[in-house]
């Protein structure tokens, strides 16, 4: 197969010209070739040269008038950006591994050696850049056939591949999820047998792959593979605890692991926000420790939203996820995820809506998206009823917000004004008064505006024995 018609970019023409003039053998390899065949966009180009990748990178950059080139002499690689592409050059190499490390011992090698060290056959294809056979596909492990059959295989023995570099197990599941490929049965078995080897991989690398799985079109596929291969057990025990159903006196509860995956898939149809998808993953994470059986009502999970919010920082810390505003955002949605649903079940009072708007702030739309995704009943009539009621709640939120402006509102009476009005120094009474004014606005007793709030302040202060100066 010749793919020269797809190599029109100046990078390929310049590289080919230099290779032909200097009798070098260089190839485009890996993900770019795979994505080219799959007709997927790709901005990363890896070029392998039989010889020095550093020298070829320097010559190409000079011809393309690229001023900034990053050289990594210890690894024999070089990198530069050209227009919208990231281009990396490396010398062909072969690798061997020691048991307690995924860092390979590297030696110079042939193109075949370099292809053999690749993780999957679909990533081991190469396209020649030499003028004599420019565009010719070099595919020693039948990666093209595996693309056609939508299967992931390893060029070498699968057990050795995953034992050498256990991160490849996460990558296998990531590619299977993103591409909707199946993993060859021998490979799946090898992942299961080597799952404990994941311990030598940094948590950051694991979570980078996990986040790519979460951002895929149908992330549940990846989580089911992570569960069945026991990879998920190695780094996310809180999610494993969601698995299973208990039966007492004929009363059961749903499997919260598979329910969570349904919610994740549902929300993924409506958002590419990674942290909103994480909120879907964690929304019921505290159901196992809050699970109780009541003879009258059956299984309960009282307070799982509050405990889940308290568990969120520890989970983020253990998984090496960011502990900044992103974590706070997920924590807030986990804490509030039952609130809109509770509004559905009864009469929706303006007070309840005001409080939800105040607590959710600008994240109210994301909260509603999460709650909509949380409707996973198999009873179509019940789902339609919930969805219809949900639309009423959404409209009520809009109506109350347009009237009362309580989303992210700052109470119209400040602590400084209270201190000046009653000649107070810092004291607990200031906080009490501010809180009571906020409560009065949320309850609808007074309007969210200065004059009414100030008059209410004077009334409250009088009851507390405070005199205006």
N, C-alpha and C positions, 0 to 999 in steps of 0.2 A: 504494500500500500504506500502511495506517495501523497504527502499532505502539504506539498510546497505551496499550493494555492492559498493555504491558511497562514503562511508565514510572510506576509507583506510588510510587517512592521520594520522600520529602519534598523532596530536592534538585530534582527535576524540577518538582514542583508549585509550589515557591517561585519558581524561575527563571521558570516560565511566568507566574505571577501578576505578577511585576515587569515582565517583557517586555510583557505585555498592557496593564498600567497605564501604562507609559512609551512604548508604541508602538515597542518595540525588536524587532529580528529576531535571534533566537539559536537555535542548533542544537547538538544533540549530534552529534559527528563522530568519524570514525576507528575505532579498535580496539573501542570499546564497541559501536558499531553493528554492526560485523562479527561480533563474538562473540555479540551478541544473536541475530542471524540464524542463526549456526552453533550456537546453544544451548550456548555455552561460557561458563564463569564469567568475570567481569571486575570488577576492583575499581578501575579507572581510568576516569574520565569526563572527556572533553575537551569543553568548551563554547565554540563560536565565536560571537561577537556582531558584527554589522555596526555597529561603533562602538567604544566603549571597554570592553575586557575588564576593566580595573581597576575601573571604576565598578560594573559589574554584579557582580563578585566581592564588592565591599564591601557592596553592598545585600543580596546573597544571604546573606553571612556574618552580617550584622546580623539578618536575619529568622530565620536558623537558630540564632542565639545562639552562633555560633562566635567565639571570642575571638582566636585566632591566625590571621592571614592573611599570607602571604608575597607581597610585591609586587616584581616585577622590571620596573621602569619602562622600562629600556633596551630590553627585549624586548616590552613591552606585555602581559605575562602576570601572572597572579596565581594563587595556589594555596592551598588549605586542605584539611584532613582533616575529614570528617564521619562519625562512627561508623566503619564499616568501609570507607569509600570515600576515594580520592584524587581531588580535583576540581581541574581547571585551567581557567582562563578566559583567552581570548585574543581580540583583535580580528581580524576577517577581514583577510587580507593577501595581497598578491602578492609574488613573489620573483624576483630575477634573480641570477646568479652570475658571479664572475670565475674565470678558468681555473685559477688556482693556489690556490683556496680553496673549501671546502665551506660557508663562512659566507655566507648570502645577503644581498643588498641588499634591504631590506624596505620596502614601501609599503603604505598602507591600500588595501583592495580590497573586492570584493564576495564573497558566498558562493561564486560560481562561480570567482573567482580563487583563493580559498582551497582549494577542492576540486581545482582544476587543479594546485596545487603539491604535492599528496599523492603518495606513492610509488607506490601501486597502486590500481586501481579499487575493490578490495574494502575499501580504507581511505579512500576518498573519498566514501562515502555519508554523508548527514546526516539527522537527524530534527528537524523543527521543534518549537520549544518555545513558540511564540506561541499564544495562546488560539484564534485564528481557524482554525488548521490544526494544532493540537497533535497530535503523533504521526505526521505525514505524512512519508513517506520521500522525500528529495530525492536522486536517483540519476542525474546527467547522463551518467555514463560506463558505465552498465550493469553496475555492480558486482554487483548481485543476480544477474544472468545469469551472471557469471563465477564466483560462488560456486556456483551450481547446476551449472556445468560443471567446477568444481574447477580453475580456471586462473588464473594470475597474469598480469595485464597492467598496463601503466603508462597513466595518463591522457593523458600527452603522448608524443611520440616517445621510444622506449626509449633510444636512444643519447644523447639530450639529458638524459633523466632521470638516467642513470647517470654521465654525464660531469659534470653539475652537482654531484651529491652521490654520490660513489662508495660511501659506506657503504650505499646502497640496494641495491647488488649483494649484499652480505652479508645484508641483510634479506630480499631476494628468496629466497635459498636457505634462510634460516631459516624463513620462512613456508611455503615449499614443503615443507620437512621436517616442521615441526610440524603442518601441516594436511593433509599428503599431497596437495598440489596439484601440478599440472605447471606449469612456466614456459613461457609462450608462446614459440614458436621464435624469433620476431624479438627477443624480449627476451633469450633465451639467447645469441643471436649478438651482441647489443649488449654483454652482460656480458663475453663472450670478448674482444671488440674493445677494451673499456675496462678490462680487468683490471689493467693497469699503473697506472691512475689510483688504485688503492688506496693508492699510496705517499703520498698527501696526507692519509690518514686516520691518526689516532693508533692505535698498537698496542692501547691499552686499549679503544678503541671496537670494533676488529676482534675482539678476544678476548671481549668481552662478547657479541657476536653468535655467535661460535664456541661459547662455553659453552652458549648456549641451544640450539644445534644438537646439541651433545653430550648435553644433558639431554632431548632429544626421544625419542619412543618407539622410532623406528628411525633412529638417528643415521647409519648408513652411507649412507642416501639423501642426506643433506646433504654428506657427504665426497665421494661420487662426483660430485655437482654441482660442488663446490669444485674438484675435480681436473679435470673436463672443461672448466670455464670458465677454468682457469689462475689462479683466485684463490688456491688453496692454495699455488701456486708462489711467490706474493708474500711470504708470511710464515712458511711452515713447510717449508723445503727438506729437513729431516731426514726428514719423512714422505714427501715426493716420492721420496726416494732408495730407499724400500722397494719402489717399483713395478718390475715387470718380472721376467722369467724368463730364466735363462741355460741353455744346453744344451751340454754337452761329452761327446762319445762316447755320446750317447743318454741321459745322466744329467742330469736337471733338478731344480730346487728349486721349491717353491711360490712364488707371487707374494705376498710378505710384506705388501704394501699391502692386498690384498684379504683375506688371512688376518687382519690386524689389524682390519679392519672387521667380519669375522665374529665375532671375539672381543669387539669392542665391542658388537655387537648382542646376542650371547649374554649378556654381563654386564648389559646394560641391561634384560633380562627379569627380573633378580633384585635390582637395586639402583638407587636414585635418587641415590646418593652420587657427586657430580661428580668427586671426586678418585680414587675407585675406578675410575670410567670413564676418567679420565686415565691411570691405571696400565695399563689395557687398551691405550690408544693407544700408550704408550711401552714396553710390555713387550719388544717385539722391535726397538726403534728402532736398536739398534747392530748389527743383522744385516748391513747393507751393509758397514761397515768391518771386520767380522770374517769376512766370507765367504771361504772357501778351497775349492779343489778338490783332492781326494785321489783318486788313481787307483783305490785299493782300495774306499773307502767312499763316494765321491762328494762332494757338497757338505757343508761343515761351517761352523758358526758358533760355534766354541769361544770361551767367555768373553764372549758378547754380553750376558749378564745383568750382569756386573761393569762392562763398558764402558757399558752402558745406564744403570746407576745413576750413573756418573761424568758422563754426558752430561746427566742430568736437570736439575741446577742451571742449566747454561748455557741449556738450552732454555726453562726457566721464566723466566730473566732476559730472554732475547730476546723472549719472548711477553708480558712484563709480567704474568706470573702471580705469585702470592704466593711469597715466598722463606722463609716461616716453616714451621711444623710441617706444613702441607699438602704442601709440596714434599718435606720429609723423609719423610712418609708414602708418597708416590708413589715416591720413591727407594728406600725399603725394599722395597716390593712388587716393583719392577722387579728389584732385586738378588736377591730370594728366589724369584722366580716359577718357577724350575725345580726347586726343592728338593722340594716335595711330589710332583712327577711322577717325580723320581728315586727316591723312596721306593716308588712304585708298581712300578718295574721289577724290584726285587729283594726280598729278605727285609727286612722293616722291623724294624731293631734299636731297642731302647729308647733307646740312646745317640743315634742319629740323630734320633729323635723329640724327645728332650729338647733337643737343640741347636736344632732348628727352633722349638720352643716358646719357648726362651730368646730367640732372635733376633727372632722375629715378635712376641712379647709379645701385647698385646691385639688386635693386627691379624691374628691367625692365622685367624680366620673369614673376614675379607676376602681374605686370601691364598688360602684354599681356594676362595672364590668365583671369584677370578681364574683359578686353575688349572683349575677345572671349565670355565670359559668358553673356556679355551685348547684344549680338545679339539674340534677342527674336522675330523677325518678324515671323508672321504666313505664310508669302509668302516664300515657299521653294526655289524658284528661286533666290529671293533676298538674302536669307540666304547663299545659295551655292556661290553666287557671292561675298558676303562679306567675307566668309571664304577663298575663293581662293585669294582675294586681301590681306587678312590678312596674308596669307602665304608668299606673296611677300614682305610685310612690315617686317615680321619676318626675312626673308632672308636678306633684305636690312640692318636691324639692325646688323646682324652677320657680313656682309661684311664690313660695315663702322667701326664697333668696331675693327675688326681684322686689318684694315688698319690704323685707326687714333687713337685708344686707348684712347677714350675720356670718357669712363665710369669711373666715380669717379676721373677723372684726376685732378691733382694739376698743375696749370699753371707753366711752367718751369722757370718763372721769379718770384722771391720772392720779398716781400717788402723790406727786408734787402739789397738785391742786388741793388735795385733801389736807396735806400738811400746812399749806398756806391758809386755807379757810379756817382751820381750827387751831392754828399755831401749835402744831404737833412736831415732835422729833420722830425719828424712826421708831416704830412700835407696831405691835400685832394688830392694833385697831385699824390701821391703814389697809392691811390685807383683808381683814374681815369686811370692811366697807366696800372695797373694790369687788370682792367676790359676791357680796349680796347684790350689788348693782348689776353685775354680769348675770346672776341668776334671775333677777327681775326681768332683764331684757330677754333672756332665753325662754322664760315662762310666758312672756308676752304681757306682763303687768305694766311695763313702760315701753315706750318706743326707743329704738336705738339712735337717739339723738341727744344733744347736749342739754337743752333746757329741761326736758323731763327727767333726765338722769341727775341733773344738779338738784332739782327739787326733791327727788327721791333721796339723794344724799343727805340733804338737810333733815328730812324726816327720819332717816335711819340714825343720824348722828344725835338727834334730840332724844331718841329712845335709849341711846347709849350714854346719855349725860354729857355730850360734847357741845360746847357753845361756839357759835361762829364769832370770829374776832372782827 
